[in-house]
Amino acid sequence: MSSLNFDALVVGGGIIGRCALYHLQRLGLERVGLVEQFGVEHNRGSSHSHSRITRSAYVNAGYVRLMQVAHTQEWPRIEAEAGQTLILPTDGCFFGATGSKIEKYAQAVIDTGVDCEVLDVKNAQARFPMFRFPTAAGAIHDRTAGVIAASRTMTALLQLVTKSGATLLTDTRVLDLDVTTDPIRLTAQQGEERLALHADRVVICPGPWATQLLPFLQPRLQVIRQTVGYFVLSGAAADFEIGRWPVWGNLGAPHGEIFYGLPAFGREGIKIARHVISGTDDTPDQGADEIEPAEIDKLRQFLESEFVPPVERLVGAEHCYYTNTKTEDYIVDLHPDTERVAVGAGFSGHGFKLAPLCGRVLAELVTEGRSSIAEFEAMRRTFSIAGP
Ligand SMILES: Cc1cc2nc3c(=O)[nH]c(=O)nc-3n(C[C@H](O)[C@H](O)[C@H](O)COP(=O)(O)OP(=O)(O)OC[C@H]3O[C@@H](n4cnc5c(N)ncnc54)[C@H](O)[C@@H]3O)c2cc1C
């Protein structure tokens, strides 16, 4: 069995793991490594495809404040170091019926004074003429919103960490970890070979595979497969691009379904998905199976009832996994049995935009025991393994 030694090791090469690794290096750790069970670009977890939404509008003021840190410090830092634009501004439009989460969102943006405007339906229609708003009670115009160039970000982070000397162990699956040893011992499988990995510090970011490595998270997590559709609507292609078409979310009716979407970016068609947060517990190892026509029908029906431009055709579809906690709050905490291991899990349907901040927190927790971000420390309990 081969053996490798590290100052810090990150398990999981999704957006959270890459951000954690980047920050471990910023904190000065030198012998750092990333273990990923698949290749560097795979579509079996939660971080693949071209785009994600960023916004300040959130369900409570705590998250809005975290987003302010992410937008003003964390994303610009990565963009500057990567020498690339990773967030492309476009208006955000978030709306919902009376009694939906829109009321909490509106209160949170008012309380924090962030650059968002609460609109009645008449004003929302004037500002966002692509929507019909048949059931909305009001909307939030989020001027801080944008499209995250997601796959560009994933690549940029990998380039940054490898340039700074990180070791990449791809196609390598961590089978178990022993947190009682010093250093921490992880056993991994790489092809036919077993590896013994020893690390002073470990950050575990396994996405939808979390409960396989961390069974104690079982009661807190549910994996739910999502279906994303790409549609062409009637009109000039430029009308559906960043700057002209918003990122948006319909927060639904009370207990109703939630849909969200983005402009065309990186491929043909606007992006739309239903935000599914309850149902059966899926397994990410079931692989890329066929897209269910019933799911696509729901997306099409939503477009037909809520949008002014008629739907022309479906041009693509894909799956992606959410790893949900019941409250949709992330788990960003130290391992219950050792402060030498940090855990980033349960990033639900909204983890990408806060990944640079969460990666920093995970790196700081595992090296210093606490994070230097006051806005995170204020919410520490929300993100604890025990739950809010
Ligand atoms: C359809 C969809 C739309 C979304 N839209 C948005 C959005 O608009 N805005 C937003 O902010 N967020 C959004 N999200 C959420 C966001 O993408 C996720 O929260 C985020 O990608 C989670 O990243 P992760 O690193 O935790 O998981 P993953 O990306 O799944 O990464 C985990 C990695 O760990 C590896 N791994 C697991 N176990 C092991 C092991 N034992 N050994 C080695 N490697 C292992 C996996 O192979 C995987 O690569 C969306 C998610 C989906 C599915």
PDBQT file of the ligand as one rigid body, heavy atoms in Angstrom, charges set to zero:
ROOT
HETATM    1  C1  LIG A 401     -29.642  22.101 -10.680  1.00  0.00    +0.000 C 
HETATM    2  C2  LIG A 401     -28.891  22.879  -9.652  1.00  0.00    +0.000 A 
HETATM    3  C3  LIG A 401     -28.925  24.265  -9.693  1.00  0.00    +0.000 A 
HETATM    4  C4  LIG A 401     -28.278  25.017  -8.725  1.00  0.00    +0.000 A 
HETATM    5  N1  LIG A 401     -28.318  26.368  -8.803  1.00  0.00    +0.000 NA
HETATM    6  C5  LIG A 401     -27.641  27.109  -7.900  1.00  0.00    +0.000 A 
HETATM    7  C6  LIG A 401     -27.610  28.508  -8.034  1.00  0.00    +0.000 A 
HETATM    8  O1  LIG A 401     -28.187  29.080  -8.976  1.00  0.00    +0.000 OA
HETATM    9  N2  LIG A 401     -26.903  29.227  -7.113  1.00  0.00    +0.000 N 
HETATM   10  C7  LIG A 401     -26.250  28.636  -6.071  1.00  0.00    +0.000 A 
HETATM   11  O2  LIG A 401     -25.639  29.334  -5.267  1.00  0.00    +0.000 OA
HETATM   12  N3  LIG A 401     -26.257  27.274  -5.939  1.00  0.00    +0.000 NA
HETATM   13  C8  LIG A 401     -26.934  26.518  -6.818  1.00  0.00    +0.000 A 
HETATM   14  N4  LIG A 401     -26.963  25.150  -6.711  1.00  0.00    +0.000 N 
HETATM   15  C9  LIG A 401     -26.320  24.517  -5.558  1.00  0.00    +0.000 C 
HETATM   16  C10 LIG A 401     -24.826  24.345  -5.714  1.00  0.00    +0.000 C 
HETATM   17  O3  LIG A 401     -24.509  24.014  -7.047  1.00  0.00    +0.000 OA
HETATM   18  C11 LIG A 401     -24.378  23.271  -4.738  1.00  0.00    +0.000 C 
HETATM   19  O4  LIG A 401     -24.784  23.654  -3.425  1.00  0.00    +0.000 OA
HETATM   20  C12 LIG A 401     -22.875  23.075  -4.760  1.00  0.00    +0.000 C 
HETATM   21  O5  LIG A 401     -22.449  22.799  -6.076  1.00  0.00    +0.000 OA
HETATM   22  C13 LIG A 401     -22.464  21.947  -3.821  1.00  0.00    +0.000 C 
HETATM   23  O6  LIG A 401     -21.099  21.670  -4.042  1.00  0.00    +0.000 OA
HETATM   24  P1  LIG A 401     -20.353  20.515  -3.246  1.00  0.00    +0.000 P 
HETATM   25  O7  LIG A 401     -18.886  20.764  -3.467  1.00  0.00    +0.000 OA
HETATM   26  O8  LIG A 401     -20.875  20.432  -1.852  1.00  0.00    +0.000 OA
HETATM   27  O9  LIG A 401     -20.810  19.150  -3.933  1.00  0.00    +0.000 OA
HETATM   28  P2  LIG A 401     -20.299  18.437  -5.265  1.00  0.00    +0.000 P 
HETATM   29  O10 LIG A 401     -20.167  19.376  -6.368  1.00  0.00    +0.000 OA
HETATM   30  O11 LIG A 401     -21.176  17.237  -5.486  1.00  0.00    +0.000 OA
HETATM   31  O12 LIG A 401     -18.848  17.960  -4.900  1.00  0.00    +0.000 OA
HETATM   32  C14 LIG A 401     -18.597  16.868  -4.044  1.00  0.00    +0.000 C 
HETATM   33  C15 LIG A 401     -17.425  16.119  -4.632  1.00  0.00    +0.000 C 
HETATM   34  O13 LIG A 401     -16.937  15.166  -3.695  1.00  0.00    +0.000 OA
HETATM   35  C16 LIG A 401     -16.547  14.012  -4.385  1.00  0.00    +0.000 C 
HETATM   36  N5  LIG A 401     -16.561  12.902  -3.420  1.00  0.00    +0.000 N 
HETATM   37  C17 LIG A 401     -17.616  12.502  -2.676  1.00  0.00    +0.000 A 
HETATM   38  N6  LIG A 401     -17.268  11.478  -1.874  1.00  0.00    +0.000 NA
HETATM   39  C18 LIG A 401     -15.954  11.228  -2.135  1.00  0.00    +0.000 A 
HETATM   40  C19 LIG A 401     -15.038  10.273  -1.624  1.00  0.00    +0.000 A 
HETATM   41  N7  LIG A 401     -15.401   9.362  -0.707  1.00  0.00    +0.000 N 
HETATM   42  N8  LIG A 401     -13.766  10.268  -2.103  1.00  0.00    +0.000 NA
HETATM   43  C20 LIG A 401     -13.385  11.195  -3.028  1.00  0.00    +0.000 A 
HETATM   44  N9  LIG A 401     -14.234  12.108  -3.568  1.00  0.00    +0.000 NA
HETATM   45  C21 LIG A 401     -15.499  12.129  -3.102  1.00  0.00    +0.000 A 
HETATM   46  C22 LIG A 401     -17.601  13.904  -5.477  1.00  0.00    +0.000 C 
HETATM   47  O14 LIG A 401     -17.194  13.081  -6.546  1.00  0.00    +0.000 OA
HETATM   48  C23 LIG A 401     -17.791  15.343  -5.882  1.00  0.00    +0.000 C 
HETATM   49  O15 LIG A 401     -16.934  15.728  -6.947  1.00  0.00    +0.000 OA
HETATM   50  C24 LIG A 401     -27.575  24.359  -7.675  1.00  0.00    +0.000 A 
HETATM   51  C25 LIG A 401     -27.529  22.979  -7.639  1.00  0.00    +0.000 A 
HETATM   52  C26 LIG A 401     -28.163  22.224  -8.609  1.00  0.00    +0.000 A 
HETATM   53  C27 LIG A 401     -28.108  20.741  -8.533  1.00  0.00    +0.000 C 
ENDROOT
TORSDOF 0
